[in-house]
């Protein structure tokens, strides 16, 4: 296996672990601050 493939796989595992930790800490929903600042303008 080439070094680049090993680095890529290692980085992907790191991202998966980070995503899992974030989901456990913060949940899987949209943060309140994102909902609060959502300004939808409808021009019709």
Buried (B, 14 or more C-beta within 10 A) or exposed (E): EEEEEEEEEEEEEEEEEEEEEEEEEEEEEEEEEEEEEEEEEEEE
